[in-house]
Amino acid sequence: MKGLAFILCIYIFVSGCQNVDKTANTHDTVNNDVTADMPYFEKGINYVQLIPDSLRNQEDIELIEKLKTLPRYLKEENGEVVFTLSKKEFLALGIPEQYYNLVLKDVKSMNKMFKENNVKNIDSLLKTYPSH
């Protein structure tokens, strides 16, 4: 019985260590600088979403508030989610470039998921988001 429990623990540990889509694709027509073989988070950058709440400073909190406004720039076009801000417009909001790359990766990931699950009501899903 102990052997079975040990094997089960090893299986759970190994399956949890597998690469879980850390290289989400991005919308190639939006930004060719971001590719599918890039890791989700760039190394050496401290993203605010990775900083515990108790360690965030005022600048981090302000950036989070800016990031919360981004869903309003998502829309449905031809059955896909599209991010409507150009990189220049995005940077003008005062948000660092690495977050633009994350948004593009997320949009590509959403579109893939919607396509795989045959989701047709994308526009209504976007409208249900509070800041949209």
DSSP file (Angstrom, degrees, kcal/mol; ACC not computed):
  #  RESIDUE AA STRUCTURE BP1 BP2  ACC     N-H-->O    O-->H-N    N-H-->O    O-->H-N    TCO  KAPPA ALPHA  PHI   PSI    X-CA   Y-CA   Z-CA
    1    1 A M     >        0   0    0      0, 0.0     4,-2.2     0, 0.0     5,-0.2   0.000 360.0 360.0 360.0 -41.8    0.0    0.0    0.0
    2    2 A K  H  >  +     0   0    0      1,-0.2     4,-2.3     2,-0.2     5,-0.1   0.873 360.0  54.0 -63.4 -35.8    2.8    2.4    0.8
    3    3 A G  H  > S+     0   0    0      2,-0.2     4,-2.4     1,-0.2    -1,-0.2   0.898 108.1  48.9 -63.9 -41.6    4.4    1.6   -2.5
    4    4 A L  H  > S+     0   0    0      2,-0.2     4,-2.3     1,-0.2    -2,-0.2   0.907 111.7  48.8 -65.3 -42.1    1.2    2.5   -4.4
    5    5 A A  H  X S+     0   0    0     -4,-2.2     4,-2.3     2,-0.2    -2,-0.2   0.894 111.2  50.8 -64.1 -39.7    0.9    5.8   -2.5
    6    6 A F  H  X S+     0   0    0     -4,-2.3     4,-2.4     2,-0.2    -2,-0.2   0.926 110.8  47.9 -63.7 -45.4    4.6    6.5   -3.3
    7    7 A I  H  X S+     0   0    0     -4,-2.4     4,-2.6     1,-0.2    -2,-0.2   0.897 110.9  51.7 -62.7 -40.9    4.0    5.9   -7.0
    8    8 A L  H  X S+     0   0    0     -4,-2.3     4,-2.4     2,-0.2    -1,-0.2   0.911 110.0  49.1 -62.4 -42.6    0.9    8.0   -7.0
    9    9 A C  H  X S+     0   0    0     -4,-2.3     4,-2.4     2,-0.2    -2,-0.2   0.913 111.5  48.9 -63.0 -43.2    2.9   10.9   -5.3
   10   10 A I  H  X S+     0   0    0     -4,-2.4     4,-2.9     2,-0.2     5,-0.2   0.916 110.8  51.1 -62.6 -43.0    5.7   10.6   -7.9
   11   11 A Y  H  X S+     0   0    0     -4,-2.6     4,-2.7     1,-0.2     5,-0.2   0.924 111.3  47.0 -61.1 -45.2    3.1   10.6  -10.7
   12   12 A I  H  X S+     0   0    0     -4,-2.4     4,-1.8     2,-0.2    -1,-0.2   0.909 113.7  48.8 -63.5 -42.0    1.4   13.7   -9.4
   13   13 A F  H  X S+     0   0    0     -4,-2.4     4,-1.0     2,-0.2    -2,-0.2   0.941 114.0  44.9 -63.2 -48.1    4.8   15.4   -9.0
   14   14 A V  H >< S+     0   0    0     -4,-2.9     3,-0.6     1,-0.2     4,-0.4   0.909 113.3  49.4 -65.4 -42.9    6.0   14.5  -12.5
   15   15 A S  H >< S+     0   0    0     -4,-2.7     3,-0.7     1,-0.2    -1,-0.2   0.833 109.1  53.9 -67.3 -30.2    2.7   15.5  -14.2
   16   16 A G  H 3< S+     0   0    0     -4,-1.8    -1,-0.2    -5,-0.2    -2,-0.2   0.713 103.9  56.5 -73.6 -20.9    2.7   18.8  -12.3
   17   17 A C  T << S+     0   0    0     -4,-1.0    -1,-0.2    -3,-0.6    -2,-0.2   0.485  81.7 113.7 -89.6  -3.7    6.2   19.6  -13.6
   18   18 A Q  S <  S-     0   0    0     -3,-0.7     2,-0.7    -4,-0.4    -3,-0.0  -0.301  84.8 -92.2 -68.3 154.7    5.3   19.3  -17.2
   19   19 A N        -     0   0    0      1,-0.1     2,-1.2     2,-0.0    -1,-0.1  -0.567  40.4-161.2 -69.8 107.5    5.5   22.4  -19.5
   20   20 A V        -     0   0    0     -2,-0.7    -1,-0.1     1,-0.1    -2,-0.0  -0.669  60.1 -65.0 -97.0  79.7    1.9   23.7  -19.3
   21   21 A D  S    S+     0   0    0     -2,-1.2     3,-0.5     1,-0.1    -1,-0.1   0.860  75.9 156.8  44.9  53.1    1.7   25.9  -22.3
   22   22 A K        +     0   0    0      1,-0.2    18,-1.7    18,-0.0     2,-0.2   0.551  68.2  61.3 -79.2  -6.7    4.2   28.5  -21.2
   23   23 A T  S    S+     0   0    0     16,-0.2    -1,-0.2    17,-0.1    -2,-0.1  -0.417  75.6 179.4-117.2  56.4    4.8   29.4  -24.8
   24   24 A A        -     0   0    0     -3,-0.5    14,-0.1    -2,-0.2    84,-0.1  -0.298  30.1-114.4 -58.7 138.0    1.3   30.7  -25.7
   25   25 A N        -     0   0    0     83,-0.1    84,-0.4    81,-0.1     2,-0.3  -0.198  26.7-142.2 -69.0 164.7    1.1   31.8  -29.3
   26   26 A T        -     0   0    0      8,-0.2     2,-1.0    82,-0.2    79,-0.2  -0.855  32.8 -85.9-126.0 164.7    0.5   35.4  -30.3
   27   27 A H    >>  -     0   0    0     77,-0.6     3,-1.8    -2,-0.3     4,-1.6  -0.578  40.2-159.7 -72.5 101.5   -1.5   37.1  -33.0
   28   28 A D  T 34 S+     0   0    0     -2,-1.0    -1,-0.2     1,-0.3     6,-0.1   0.786  86.4  56.4 -58.5 -31.6    1.2   37.1  -35.8
   29   29 A T  T 34 S+     0   0    0      1,-0.2    -1,-0.3     2,-0.1     3,-0.2   0.699 107.3  50.2 -75.8 -16.7   -0.5   39.8  -37.7
   30   30 A V  T <4 S-     0   0    0     -3,-1.8     2,-0.3     1,-0.3    -2,-0.2   0.905 129.1  -0.1 -85.9 -45.5   -0.4   42.2  -34.8
   31   31 A N    ><  -     0   0    0     -4,-1.6     3,-1.0     3,-0.2    -1,-0.3  -0.848  50.3-170.1-152.4 107.7    3.2   41.9  -33.7
   32   32 A N  T 3  S+     0   0    0     -2,-0.3    -1,-0.1     1,-0.2    -4,-0.1   0.579  82.8  75.6 -75.0  -8.9    5.8   39.8  -35.4
   33   33 A D  T 3  S+     0   0    0      1,-0.1     2,-0.6     2,-0.0    -1,-0.2   0.739  87.0  67.8 -73.2 -22.1    8.3   40.4  -32.6
   34   34 A V  S <  S-     0   0    0     -3,-1.0     2,-0.3    -7,-0.1    -8,-0.2  -0.878  71.3-178.9-104.1 123.0    6.4   38.0  -30.3
   35   35 A T    >   -     0   0    0     -2,-0.6     3,-1.4   -10,-0.1    -8,-0.1  -0.760  40.1-109.9-123.3 167.3    6.6   34.4  -31.3
   36   36 A A  T 3  S+     0   0    0      1,-0.3    -1,-0.1    -2,-0.3    -2,-0.0   0.741 112.1  60.3 -66.6 -24.8    5.2   31.0  -30.1
   37   37 A D  T 3  S+     0   0    0      2,-0.0    -1,-0.3     0, 0.0   -13,-0.1   0.456  83.1 100.4 -87.4   2.2    8.6   29.8  -29.0
   38   38 A M  S <  S-     0   0    0     -3,-1.4     4,-0.1   -14,-0.1    -4,-0.0  -0.626  81.6-109.3 -83.1 143.6    9.1   32.6  -26.5
   39   39 A P        -     0   0    0      0, 0.0   -16,-0.2     0, 0.0    -1,-0.1  -0.331  27.8-115.5 -65.7 156.9    8.4   31.9  -22.8
   40   40 A Y  S    S+     0   0    0    -18,-1.7     2,-0.4     1,-0.1    65,-0.1   0.958 103.5  39.4 -60.7 -52.1    5.2   33.5  -21.4
   41   41 A F  S    S-     0   0    0    -19,-0.1     2,-0.2     6,-0.0    -1,-0.1  -0.842  90.8-124.1 -99.5 135.2    7.2   35.7  -19.0
   42   42 A E    >   -     0   0    0     -2,-0.4     3,-1.2     1,-0.1     2,-0.1  -0.554  33.9-107.6 -74.4 139.7   10.5   37.3  -20.1
   43   43 A K  T 3  S+     0   0    0     -2,-0.2    -1,-0.1     1,-0.2     3,-0.1  -0.370  98.6  23.4 -67.9 144.6   13.4   36.4  -17.8
   44   44 A G  T 3  S+     0   0    0      1,-0.2     2,-0.5    -2,-0.1    -1,-0.2   0.489  94.0 112.9  83.0   3.9   14.7   39.1  -15.6
   45   45 A I    <   -     0   0    0     -3,-1.2     2,-1.1    53,-0.0    -1,-0.2  -0.932  60.4-142.0-112.9 131.3   11.6   41.2  -15.5
   46   46 A N        -     0   0    0     -2,-0.5     2,-0.2    -3,-0.1     5,-0.1  -0.769  20.9-159.3 -91.3  97.3    9.5   41.6  -12.3
   47   47 A Y    >   -     0   0    0     -2,-1.1     3,-1.8     1,-0.1     4,-0.4  -0.550  19.7-129.5 -76.5 140.1    5.9   41.6  -13.5
   48   48 A V  G >  S+     0   0    0      1,-0.3     3,-1.3    -2,-0.2    -1,-0.1   0.821 106.4  62.4 -62.2 -30.8    3.5   43.2  -11.0
   49   49 A Q  G 3  S+     0   0    0      1,-0.3    -1,-0.3    15,-0.0     4,-0.1   0.645 102.2  52.7 -71.4 -10.8    1.2   40.1  -11.1
   50   50 A L  G <  S+     0   0    0     -3,-1.8    -1,-0.3     2,-0.1    -2,-0.2   0.486  90.1  91.7 -97.8  -5.4    4.1   38.1   -9.7
   51   51 A I  S <  S-     0   0    0     -3,-1.3     5,-0.1    -4,-0.4    -5,-0.0  -0.786  85.4-115.0 -91.2 126.4    4.6   40.4   -6.7
   52   52 A P    >>  -     0   0    0      0, 0.0     3,-2.0     0, 0.0     4,-0.6  -0.277  25.2-116.0 -57.6 145.5    2.7   39.5   -3.6
   53   53 A D  G >4 S+     0   0    0      1,-0.3     3,-1.1     2,-0.2     8,-0.1   0.859 114.5  57.5 -49.7 -41.4    0.1   42.2   -2.6
   54   54 A S  G 34 S+     0   0    0      1,-0.2    -1,-0.3     0, 0.0    -3,-0.0   0.669 108.4  46.3 -69.7 -15.7    1.9   42.9    0.6
   55   55 A L  G <4 S+     0   0    0     -3,-2.0    -1,-0.2     2,-0.1     2,-0.2   0.421  84.9 113.4-105.5  -0.3    5.1   43.8   -1.3
   56   56 A R    <<  -     0   0    0     -3,-1.1     2,-0.1    -4,-0.6    -8,-0.0  -0.511  52.9-150.9 -75.7 138.2    3.6   46.0   -4.0
   57   57 A N     >  -     0   0    0     -2,-0.2     4,-2.1     1,-0.0     5,-0.2  -0.411  36.1 -90.1 -97.0-179.5    4.5   49.7   -3.9
   58   58 A Q  H  > S+     0   0    0      1,-0.2     4,-2.4     2,-0.2     5,-0.2   0.871 127.0  54.3 -61.2 -38.3    2.4   52.6   -5.1
   59   59 A E  H  > S+     0   0    0      2,-0.2     4,-2.1     1,-0.2    -1,-0.2   0.901 108.4  49.4 -62.9 -41.2    3.9   52.4   -8.6
   60   60 A D  H  > S+     0   0    0      2,-0.2     4,-2.3     1,-0.2    -2,-0.2   0.912 110.6  50.3 -63.1 -42.9    3.0   48.7   -8.8
   61   61 A I  H  X S+     0   0    0     -4,-2.1     4,-1.9     1,-0.2    -2,-0.2   0.896 110.1  49.9 -64.3 -41.1   -0.6   49.5   -7.7
   62   62 A E  H  X S+     0   0    0     -4,-2.4     4,-1.8     2,-0.2    -1,-0.2   0.889 110.0  51.1 -64.7 -39.4   -0.9   52.2  -10.3
   63   63 A L  H  X S+     0   0    0     -4,-2.1     4,-2.5     1,-0.2    -2,-0.2   0.902 107.6  52.9 -64.5 -40.7    0.3   49.9  -13.0
   64   64 A I  H  X S+     0   0    0     -4,-2.3     4,-1.9     1,-0.2    -1,-0.2   0.905 107.3  52.0 -60.9 -41.5   -2.2   47.3  -12.0
   65   65 A E  H  X S+     0   0    0     -4,-1.9     4,-0.5     1,-0.2    -1,-0.2   0.893 110.2  48.7 -62.4 -39.5   -5.0   49.9  -12.3
   66   66 A K  H >< S+     0   0    0     -4,-1.8     3,-1.2     1,-0.2     4,-0.4   0.906 109.4  52.4 -65.2 -41.5   -3.8   50.7  -15.8
   67   67 A L  H >< S+     0   0    0     -4,-2.5     3,-1.3     1,-0.3    -2,-0.2   0.834 100.1  63.0 -64.6 -31.9   -3.7   47.0  -16.7
   68   68 A K  H 3< S+     0   0    0     -4,-1.9    -1,-0.3     1,-0.3    -2,-0.2   0.700  96.8  59.4 -66.5 -18.3   -7.3   46.6  -15.5
   69   69 A T  T X< S+     0   0    0     -3,-1.2     3,-1.4    -4,-0.5    -1,-0.3   0.625  81.4  87.9 -83.4 -12.4   -8.4   49.0  -18.2
   70   70 A L  G X   +     0   0    0     -3,-1.3     3,-2.4    -4,-0.4    -1,-0.2   0.791  70.0  70.5 -63.2 -32.2   -7.1   46.9  -21.1
   71   71 A P  G >  S+     0   0    0      0, 0.0     3,-1.8     0, 0.0    -1,-0.3   0.791  87.0  68.1 -57.3 -24.5  -10.2   44.7  -21.6
   72   72 A R  G <  S+     0   0    0     -3,-1.4    -2,-0.2     1,-0.3    60,-0.1   0.685  94.5  58.5 -67.6 -14.0  -12.0   47.7  -23.1
   73   73 A Y  G <  S+     0   0    0     -3,-2.4    11,-3.2    -4,-0.2     2,-0.4   0.224  87.4  95.3 -98.6  13.2   -9.5   47.5  -26.0
   74   74 A L  E <   +A   83   0A   0     -3,-1.8     2,-0.3     9,-0.2     9,-0.2  -0.867  49.5 163.8-101.4 136.8  -10.6   43.9  -26.9
   75   75 A K  E     -A   82   0A   0      7,-2.2     7,-3.0    -2,-0.4     2,-0.5  -0.970  37.9-106.6-146.2 164.3  -13.2   43.4  -29.5
   76   76 A E  E     +A   81   0A   0     -2,-0.3     2,-0.4     5,-0.2     5,-0.2  -0.787  36.3 171.4 -93.8 131.7  -14.6   40.6  -31.7
   77   77 A E  E >   -A   80   0A   0      3,-3.0     3,-1.3    -2,-0.5    -2,-0.0  -0.955  69.6 -17.7-142.1 120.1  -13.7   40.7  -35.4
   78   78 A N  T 3  S-     0   0    0     -2,-0.4     3,-0.1     1,-0.3    -1,-0.0   0.865 128.6 -49.7  53.6  40.8  -14.5   37.8  -37.8
   79   79 A G  T 3  S+     0   0    0      1,-0.2     2,-0.3    41,-0.1    -1,-0.3   0.642 121.1  97.0  77.2  15.0  -15.0   35.4  -34.9
   80   80 A E  E <  S-A   77   0A   0     -3,-1.3    -3,-3.0    34,-0.0     2,-0.4  -0.948  76.8-110.5-133.1 155.1  -11.7   36.2  -33.1
   81   81 A V  E     -A   76   0A   0     -2,-0.3     2,-0.4    26,-0.3    -5,-0.2  -0.687  36.5-167.5 -80.9 135.8  -10.7   38.5  -30.3
   82   82 A V  E     -A   75   0A   0     -7,-3.0    -7,-2.2    -2,-0.4     2,-0.6  -0.985  19.9-138.7-128.1 136.5   -8.6   41.5  -31.4
   83   83 A F  E     -A   74   0A   0     -2,-0.4    -9,-0.2    -9,-0.2   -10,-0.0  -0.863  16.9-161.1 -93.1 120.7   -6.6   43.9  -29.3
   84   84 A T        +     0   0    0    -11,-3.2     2,-0.4    -2,-0.6    -1,-0.1   0.541  57.0  93.4 -88.1  -7.4   -7.3   47.3  -30.8
   85   85 A L        -     0   0    0    -12,-0.3     2,-0.1     4,-0.1    -2,-0.1  -0.688  67.3-137.4 -88.4 136.7   -4.3   49.3  -29.4
   86   86 A S     >  -     0   0    0     -2,-0.4     4,-2.5     1,-0.1     5,-0.2  -0.387  32.1-104.5 -75.8 167.4   -1.2   49.7  -31.4
   87   87 A K  H  > S+     0   0    0      1,-0.2     4,-2.6     2,-0.2     5,-0.2   0.901 123.2  52.1 -60.8 -40.1    2.1   49.3  -29.5
   88   88 A K  H  > S+     0   0    0      2,-0.2     4,-1.7     1,-0.2    -1,-0.2   0.919 111.2  45.9 -63.5 -44.7    2.6   53.1  -29.7
   89   89 A E  H  > S+     0   0    0      2,-0.2     4,-0.7     1,-0.2    -1,-0.2   0.886 112.4  52.4 -64.4 -39.2   -0.9   53.7  -28.2
   90   90 A F  H ><>S+     0   0    0     -4,-2.5     3,-1.2     1,-0.2     5,-0.9   0.938 109.7  47.1 -61.6 -48.7   -0.3   51.1  -25.6
   91   91 A L  H ><5S+     0   0    0     -4,-2.6     3,-1.8     1,-0.3    -1,-0.2   0.822 102.9  64.2 -64.8 -31.0    3.0   52.6  -24.5
   92   92 A A  H 3<5S+     0   0    0     -4,-1.7    -1,-0.3     1,-0.3    -2,-0.2   0.732  91.7  65.3 -65.2 -21.2    1.3   56.0  -24.4
   93   93 A L  T <<5S-     0   0    0     -3,-1.2    -1,-0.3    -4,-0.7    -2,-0.2   0.579 120.6-109.8 -74.7  -8.8   -0.9   54.7  -21.6
   94   94 A G  T < 5S+     0   0    0     -3,-1.8    -3,-0.2     1,-0.3    -2,-0.1   0.712  75.2 134.4  87.6  21.8    2.2   54.4  -19.5
   95   95 A I      < -     0   0    0     -5,-0.9    -1,-0.3   -29,-0.1    -2,-0.1  -0.899  59.7-110.0-106.2 131.2    2.4   50.6  -19.5
   96   96 A P    >>  -     0   0    0      0, 0.0     3,-1.5     0, 0.0     4,-0.7  -0.175  26.1-113.5 -60.5 152.1    5.7   49.0  -20.1
   97   97 A E  H >> S+     0   0    0      1,-0.3     4,-1.7     2,-0.2     3,-0.9   0.801 109.4  68.2 -56.9 -35.9    6.3   47.1  -23.4
   98   98 A Q  H 3> S+     0   0    0      1,-0.3     4,-1.4     2,-0.2    -1,-0.3   0.795  97.2  55.1 -60.6 -26.1    6.6   43.7  -21.9
   99   99 A Y  H <> S+     0   0    0     -3,-1.5     4,-2.3     2,-0.2    -1,-0.3   0.806 101.1  58.0 -75.4 -29.2    2.9   43.8  -20.9
  100  100 A Y  H <X S+     0   0    0     -3,-0.9     4,-2.3    -4,-0.7    -2,-0.2   0.931 106.0  49.8 -61.6 -44.7    2.0   44.5  -24.6
  101  101 A N  H  X S+     0   0    0     -4,-1.7     4,-2.1     1,-0.2    -2,-0.2   0.883 109.5  51.2 -62.2 -38.4    3.7   41.2  -25.4
  102  102 A L  H  X S+     0   0    0     -4,-1.4     4,-2.6     2,-0.2    -1,-0.2   0.905 108.0  52.0 -64.8 -41.0    1.7   39.5  -22.7
  103  103 A V  H  X S+     0   0    0     -4,-2.3     4,-2.6     1,-0.2    -2,-0.2   0.928 109.7  49.3 -61.0 -44.6   -1.6   40.9  -24.0
  104  104 A L  H  X S+     0   0    0     -4,-2.3     4,-2.1     1,-0.2   -77,-0.6   0.899 111.5  49.0 -63.0 -39.9   -0.8   39.6  -27.5
  105  105 A K  H  X S+     0   0    0     -4,-2.1     4,-2.4     1,-0.2    -1,-0.2   0.911 112.0  49.1 -63.7 -41.9    0.0   36.2  -26.2
  106  106 A D  H  X S+     0   0    0     -4,-2.6     4,-2.8     2,-0.2    -2,-0.2   0.887 109.4  51.5 -65.9 -39.3   -3.2   36.1  -24.2
  107  107 A V  H  X S+     0   0    0     -4,-2.6     4,-2.6     2,-0.2   -26,-0.3   0.927 111.5  47.3 -63.3 -44.4   -5.3   37.2  -27.2
  108  108 A K  H  X S+     0   0    0     -4,-2.1     4,-2.2   -83,-0.3    -2,-0.2   0.911 112.8  49.4 -62.5 -42.4   -3.7   34.4  -29.3
  109  109 A S  H  X S+     0   0    0     -4,-2.4     4,-2.4   -84,-0.4    -2,-0.2   0.907 110.8  49.7 -63.8 -42.7   -4.3   31.9  -26.5
  110  110 A M  H  X S+     0   0    0     -4,-2.8     4,-3.1     2,-0.2     5,-0.2   0.933 110.7  49.9 -61.1 -46.0   -8.0   33.0  -26.1
  111  111 A N  H  X S+     0   0    0     -4,-2.6     4,-2.3     1,-0.2    -1,-0.2   0.892 110.9  49.5 -61.9 -39.6   -8.6   32.7  -29.8
  112  112 A K  H  X S+     0   0    0     -4,-2.2     4,-2.7     2,-0.2    -1,-0.2   0.931 113.0  46.5 -63.0 -45.8   -7.1   29.2  -29.8
  113  113 A M  H  X S+     0   0    0     -4,-2.4     4,-1.8     2,-0.2    -2,-0.2   0.912 112.7  49.5 -63.8 -43.5   -9.3   28.2  -26.9
  114  114 A F  H  <>S+     0   0    0     -4,-3.1     5,-2.7     2,-0.2     4,-0.2   0.906 113.4  46.9 -62.5 -41.3  -12.4   29.7  -28.4
  115  115 A K  H ><5S+     0   0    0     -4,-2.3     3,-1.2    -5,-0.2    -2,-0.2   0.931 111.7  49.7 -66.4 -45.9  -11.7   27.9  -31.7
  116  116 A E  H 3<5S+     0   0    0     -4,-2.7    -1,-0.2     1,-0.3    -2,-0.2   0.817 117.4  41.3 -63.0 -30.8  -11.0   24.6  -30.1
  117  117 A N  T 3<5S-     0   0    0     -4,-1.8    -1,-0.3    -5,-0.2    -2,-0.2   0.289 109.1-122.5-101.8   9.0  -14.2   24.8  -28.1
  118  118 A N  T < 5 +     0   0    0     -3,-1.2     2,-0.4    -4,-0.2    -3,-0.2   0.870  43.2 178.5  53.8  43.8  -16.3   26.2  -30.9
  119  119 A V      < +     0   0    0     -5,-2.7    -1,-0.2    -6,-0.2     3,-0.2  -0.656  12.3 171.6 -79.1 126.5  -17.3   29.3  -29.0
  120  120 A K        +     0   0    0     -2,-0.4     2,-0.5     1,-0.1     3,-0.3   0.631  62.6  69.8-109.7 -19.5  -19.4   31.6  -31.2
  121  121 A N     >  +     0   0    0      1,-0.2     4,-1.9     2,-0.1     5,-0.1  -0.266  54.4 137.3 -99.0  47.2  -20.6   34.3  -28.7
  122  122 A I  H  >  +     0   0    0     -2,-0.5     4,-2.5     1,-0.2    -1,-0.2   0.901  68.8  54.2 -61.1 -44.2  -17.3   36.0  -28.3
  123  123 A D  H  > S+     0   0    0     -3,-0.3     4,-1.8     1,-0.2    -1,-0.2   0.905 109.5  47.2 -59.7 -42.6  -18.7   39.5  -28.5
  124  124 A S  H  > S+     0   0    0      1,-0.2     4,-1.0     2,-0.2    -1,-0.2   0.854 110.2  53.6 -69.6 -32.1  -21.2   38.8  -25.7
  125  125 A L  H >< S+     0   0    0     -4,-1.9     3,-0.5     1,-0.2     4,-0.5   0.918 109.0  49.0 -64.7 -42.7  -18.5   37.3  -23.6
  126  126 A L  H >< S+     0   0    0     -4,-2.5     3,-1.1     1,-0.2    -2,-0.2   0.869 107.7  55.0 -64.5 -36.3  -16.3   40.4  -24.0
  127  127 A K  H 3< S+     0   0    0     -4,-1.8    -1,-0.2     1,-0.2    -2,-0.2   0.731  98.3  63.0 -70.7 -21.8  -19.3   42.6  -23.1
  128  128 A T  T << S+     0   0    0     -4,-1.0    -1,-0.2    -3,-0.5    -2,-0.2   0.647  78.0 101.7 -78.5 -13.1  -19.8   40.8  -19.8
  129  129 A Y  S X  S-     0   0    0     -3,-1.1     3,-1.9    -4,-0.5    -3,-0.0  -0.576  81.1-126.1 -72.6 132.1  -16.4   41.9  -18.5
  130  130 A P  T 3  S+     0   0    0      0, 0.0    -1,-0.1     0, 0.0    -3,-0.0   0.801 103.2  40.8 -51.9 -42.3  -16.9   44.8  -16.1
  131  131 A S  T 3         0   0    0      1,-0.2   -59,-0.1   -63,-0.1    -4,-0.1   0.323 360.0 360.0 -94.7  11.9  -14.6   47.3  -17.6
  132  132 A H    <         0   0    0     -3,-1.9    -1,-0.2    -6,-0.2    -4,-0.1   0.456 360.0 360.0 -86.8 360.0  -15.5   46.6  -21.2
